[in-house]
Amino acid sequence: MDSFQEMAITDETLDPPDWTEVEALSHRIVDDAITYLKDVRERPAWREMPAEVRSFFSAPLPRSPAPVADVYDDVARNLMPYPMGNIHPRFWSWYMGSSNFTGALGDFLAAIQGSNLGGGNHAAGLMDGQVVNWMKEMVGFPASASGTLVSGGSMANIIGLTVARNVKAGVDVRERGVGAMPKPLRYYASDQVHSCHRKAVEVLGLGNRALRRIPTNAGLRIDIAALKAAVAEDRETGFRPACVIGTAGTVNTGAVDDLQALASVAAEEDLWFHVDGCIGALIAIAPESRSLVTGIEQADSIALDPHKWLHAPFEAGCALVRDASQHRNTFAVTPEYLESAPRGLASGEWLHDYGLQTSRGFRALKIWMALKEHGVEKFGRLIDQNIDQARHLTRLIEAEPALELMAPTTINIVSFRHRVDGASEEKLKAFNTEIMLRLQEEGIAALSDTTVQGRHCLRVAIANHRTRRDDLDLLVAEMLRLGREIAVTSM
């Protein structure tokens, strides 16, 4: 290549050729975002995508450039009007947080700064550690404990249960593997435990049978006597009881296990005490309701979700471990290319030593900004508000003969259904499912359904800072209307 050809080569970049144009578009996007949230109550809780929108997502790989304004127009037209809906005040499906604008700005700024939170000496790493410290303080963990921000509850539970396995294995399981353990381990949880725990024990090489589901009592809390009997039976038959999982808010009904009693059993039986607090751990900051999770501070590890009751934009989970050395010893690996330096960029803490990801997104900023803006006390009041709203809905259901409560309302989850005189369980399920689907399709509200003690029911999980009591009044009125309409058309 001659010198003339070398001069003709232009290095490319992804930065825009005209920052002025991008600045104008960015202002438009922020304006649209504010309108999007400001007017969320006026939009349907959910809507089906028309065929032309679905077909848009089948377009082939783009091979040539397009103006960024046109790209945003595609997003505004085909993506933004058809969300899952969890930011809507009448979205109560499964268990979701409803995000917040300041947190969204935090996500944007985190992406702009672009830091990788695997570790290193930089401000984002210090903020990550600060947010973890705040989480420890919220649930009553000591300052000496450790923790890590992760994608969500499933990963947070895996972190805690992995530390439990390694501590209780009886061998160096990292070096020798689970096949070298002198006795198979047993984990214990209620029969209402979240399915992510099955995935965890499978991933850990223990197998689904290693997780014993203990029967629950009338309040759908783990039966302590049955737990003790299961531990004794396993010990007698050659297994090693290793870990008991307490649930602070079951996904079906919001039941909270007796965490104090579980802490006592764990101490007596030499078990690791893990709390799945992805739904309810943060009740610890709620002034009126915090007693519901008394005992959580005694756990060896806790999983919790800032993207639920701290309303951080997805994703944001957190795993906390009381013994920081046990936590680090479970995950730390230091190859030559990740060695610490006495100063400079590599002199900071390697955050990847506390989890599975070497590359980690900057999740802390969106949590940090919202907590700084509102203060933890407001988030605690919002939790109490949701719990009080669930009690309000429960009272409406109990006062309405056409509706039936299917489980006690402990926190913010209400399990219930529409009655149909003389109908079989199969017909009741079909009837209530049709109500649920029409509520969604008409954009009124988003509910989910489940099965509690063998009976199908609808489920309202109020983890939403935009919900008002009149939204719940509307839900009951619309359910009764739809119940009458479906009964007429099915006759």
N, C-alpha and C positions, 0 to 999 in steps of 0.2 A: 504494500500500500504506500503510495507516494505522499508527500507532505500536503499536497492540495486535497487529496481525499481525506486525510486525517482532520484537516481544518473543517471539512464539511460535516463531520459527525457531530450530532447534537445529543447530549445526554438527556434522557427522559426523566420525568418525575410525575407523581400523582398530585402534586400541588396544582391549583388552578392557574391558568394563564392570566386570569383577570380576577384579582381578589375583590374588586369593587362589586362585580356581578355576584360573587358568592356572598358577600356581606349583605346585599339586598335580599337575596334568597333566604339567607339565615334569619333575617328579621321577619320575613314573611312566615317562615316555618314556626318561629316562636309565637308570633301573633296567632297563627292557626292552632297551635297547641293550647294556648290559653283559652281560646274559644271552645276548643274540643272539651276541655275539662269544665269550663264554666257552664256549658250547656248540656252536660252529660245527663242530667235528670230529664231533659226534654226528649232524649232519644230512647229507642227501645232498649230493653235490658239485653236482648239478643236478637239477631235477625239472620235469616238464611241468605246465603249468597246466591244471586241469580246465575244462570248458566254462563253468561258471558264473562262474569267475574271469575268463575272457576276455570274457564278456558284460558284466561289471561295467565294463570300460573302453570300452564303447559307450554308456554312459549320456549323456543329453543335458546341455547346458550348465546348471549350477545357477543359478537366478534368485532364489532366496530363501535366507536364512541357515539354517545348521544348527549345533547345538552343536559346539564344537571337539573335545570328547571323542568325539562320534560320528564326526567327520572322522578323528580318529586311529584309531578302531576300524576304519574302512574300510581305512586304510593297513596296520594291523597284520594284518588278515585277508587282504587281497588283494594287497599289494605285498611285504611283508617276507619271506614264505615262498618267494617265487619270484624270487630274484635271478639275475643272470648267473652268479654263483658264484665270482668271482675272489678272494674273501676265504677260500675254503675251502682247506685244506691240500693237497687233491688236485685243485686246478684248475691245469692246465698248458696250456690252450689259447692259441693265438696268442702274445701276449706281454703279460702284464698284471702290474702290481704288486698287492699284496694289502692295501693300506691299513693304517692303524693307528689305534687309538682316540684317541691324543693329537691326531693330525692331524684326526680328525673333530671333536674339540672345537674345534680351531683354525678349522675351516670354520664351525662354529656361531658362534663369537665374531666371526669376520670378518663374517658375515651380520648379527649383532646390531649391530656397530659401523657397518656399512653404508657404509664409505668407497668412493669411486670412485677407482681408481688411475690415472686419466688424468694426474694430476699434482697439484701444489699443495703447500703448506707444512703438512704434517700427519704424524703419527707413522707411519701406514700406508705412506706414500710412502718414508720413511726405512728402514722395515723391508724393503720391496720391494728397495731398493737394496742393503741389507745381505745379503739372501739371494743376489742376483745376484753380489755380491762373493765370497760363500762358494763359489758354483759355479765362479767363475773360479779360486779357489785350489785347489779339488778337482782340476781338470784341468790345472793348471800354467800358466794364462794370466796375463799381467802385470796388475798392479793398474790400469794405464792403459787396459785393454780395457773394452769396454762390453757390455751385455747387456740382455735383457728377458725377463720371464716371460710365457709365452703358454699357449695351451690344451693343446698337446701337440707331439709330434714333427713331425707334418706341417706345422704352422704354423711351428715353429722352423726347419725346413729351408727353407721358403719365405722366411723372413726372411734367412737366410744367402745363399741363391741370388739373392735380389733385390739385395742389396748387391753380390754378385759381378757381376751383369749391369750394374749402373749404373757400377761402377768400370771394367769392361772394354769398355763399349759403344763407346768412341771418340767419342761425342757426348754432349751433355746430354740423356740419354734421358728424363728427367723432363719436360723442356720440349718436346722434339721428337718423342718416341715412338720405338719400335723401328724404324719404317720409315725413319728418318733414319740408322740405323747404316751406316757405310761397308761393312762386311762382316758377314754372318750369323755369330752366335756359335755355338760348339760347347762343350757340356759333356760330360764323360766320367765313366763309372761302370762298375762291374762288371755282368755280366749277372745278378747276384743282388741288384741294388739294389732298394730298396723302391719300391712303386708311387707313393708320394707325390711322388717326384721327377719322374715323368711329369706329374702334375698341376701341379707347380711350373713346369716349363718351358712348359706350355700356358698357365697363368695369366699368366706373364711375357711372353706374346706371341711366344715363340721357336718354339713348335711341338714336337711329340714328336720329330721327326727331329733336333732340335738336341741331343738327349741320346743320345750314342753308347754303346751297351752293349758293353763290352770283354769278351772271353772270359776265363774263369777257369781256374786251374790245378787240379791234382789236389786241392789243399786248399780249392778253391772261393774262392780269393782272386784279386783282379784280376791279370791277367798283365801285368807291367810292360813287357816287350818289345812286346807287342801294343798297349799303351797308347801307347808312344812312336811306334810305326809309324802308329797312327791319327792322332796329333797331326801328324806330318809329312805324311801324306796330305792331311789337311784344310787345312793351311797351303798346300800346293802347289796345291790346287784352289779357292782363293779364299775359304776360311772363316777365321774368327778363333778359334783355340782360346782359350777363356776360363777354364774352371774344371774341376778334377778333384775328384770326390767320392769320398772314402775312406769305407768302411763299417766301423765298429767294432762288429761283430756283425750279420751278415746275418739277415734274418728267417726264412729257410728252415732254416739250419743253424748259425747263430752264428759263421760264419767271420769272421775279422778281417783286413782287408787289411793289407799291409805299409805302415804309415803313415809310417815313416821313408823308405822308398823313394819313396812318393808325394810326400812333402815335397820330396825332392831333385828329382824330375821337375818338380814345380810351380815350383821355383826356377829350374831350367834353362830351362824353356819359358815362363816368365812367365805362369803360370796361377794363378788364385785356388785355394787349397787349402781345401776345405770337408770337414768330417768329419760324417757322419751317425752320431752316437754315441747315438742314442735307446735302443739296446739296451745297448751296452757302454762308453760313455764313462766311466761311473762306476767301471769296473774300475780306474781310476786311483787310487782310494782303497783298493783291496783289497790288503792286505800281501803275500799269497802270489801274486797274479795280475797285479799292476799292469804287469809287463813286457809283457803281451800287447798293451797299447795304447801302448807307447812310440812317441813321435812325434806323439801327439795334441796335445801342447803347441805344436807348430810350425804348427798350422792357422791359416788366416786367419779361419775361422768354424767354430763347432761347434753342432750341435743335440743336446740331451740332454733326458731325461725324468725329473724327480723323481717322477712318479707310477709309475715302474717300480721301480728298485732303491733309491730312497729311500722307497718305499711311501707316498708322499703320496696322500690321497684324490684321485680324479679331479676336475678336470683340473689338470695342472701340467706344463708344458713350459718349456724355457729355450733361448734363442738367445744365443750369445756371439759377439762380433766383436772381433778384435784391435785394429783401428783404430777408435777411438770416433768420430772425425770422419767417416769414411766411412759408418759406421753411421747416424749422425744425419742426414747429408746425403742419405741415401737416402729418409728418411721425414718429416723435419721440415717442417711447414707451420704458419705462425703467423698466423692470421686475427686481426682486431681484437678479437674477443671472447675470445681466449685469450692475450692479451699478458701478459707477466710484469709484476709490480709490484715496487717497491723493498722493500716489506715487506708483512706481512699474508699472507692465505691464498694469493694468487697469486704469492708470491715464491719458492715452491718450484720444483723441477725439473719440467718437463712430460714425464712418462714416455711419453706417447703419441707423442713425437717419435722413438721408437725402434721403432715397429711400425705396424700397420694400424689398431688399435683406439683410438678416442678414449675410450670408456668401457671400463674394465678392472676386472675383479673383483679382490678382495684375496686373491690366491693365496698370498702369501708367508707368512702367519701359520701355516698348517698345516705348512709345511715348517720354518719357524723353530722352532716349538714342539717338533716331534719331534727335530730336530737338537740342540736345547738339552737335551732330556730324556735322549737316548741317547748323544750325541756321535758325531762322524763316524767314529771308529775302530770303533764297533760296527757301523755300516752297512757298513764295509769288510769286517769279519769275516763278516757275513751274505752278502755277495757271494761271498766265498771258499767259504762253506758251500754255497751253491747250486751253484757250479761243481764242488765235490767231490761233491755229490749226483748231478750229471749224470754224473760219471765212475763213480760207483757203479752207476748204472743201466746205463751202457755195459758195465761188466764183467758184469753180470747177463745182458745181451743176448748178449754174446760167449760166455758159458758155456752158453747155452741153444740147442740145435740147432734148435728150432722158430722161433727169432727171428733176424732178420738186420739188422745195422747198415747204414744206407744212405748215411751220410756221416760223415766224421771228427767227433768231438765236441771242439770247440775251447773252448767256454765252458759255458753252461748249457742248451743246446738239443741234444736227442738225436733224430735222425731214424732211424727203423727200421720194420720191418714183420714180420708173422707170415708165415712161409714156408708154401707149399702145394706139395708135390712135383708137378712136371709141369704146374703151372697157368700159363696165359697171363697176360700183364700185366693184361689186362682182368679176368680172374677174381681175380687177386691184389688188384686195386683193390676189387672188390666185396666180397671176403672181409674185407679189413682195414677197409673202411668200415663193414661190419656190426659188427665188433668194437668200433670206435670209438663207434658209435651205441648199442650195448647197454651199454657202459661208462657212457655218459651217462644213458641211460634208467633203468638200475638204480641210479643215484646213486653209483657207485663212484668214478669219476674223470672229469674232463673233459680230453680230448685234442683236438687238431685234426689236420688232414692237409694235405699239400702234395705237390708234384711236384719231385723233385730229379733233374736231368739226364735228364728224360723218364720217370722211374720214380716211381710213386705210393708214398707212405709215410706213416706216422703220425709225429706230432711232439709231443714233450714239452718244454715251455719252463718251466724251474723258476726262476721269479722270485718266490718265495713264502717269506716268513720263517716260515710255519707248517709247511712241509713237513718231514717227518722221513724218515730212511732206510727205516723200516719201511713208510711209504706207498708207496715205490717197490718194495719187496719185494712188497707186496700187489698193486700194478699188474701186475707180471709174472705172479704166480700167477693173477690173474683173467683176464688175457689168454690164458693157456694154457688155462684152464677154458673160456672162451668159444670159443676156437679149436676145442676138441674138440667142444663142443656144436654149433657151426655146421657143422662137418665132418659130423657124424652126420645132422643135419636136412637137409643139402643133398645127401646121397647118394641 
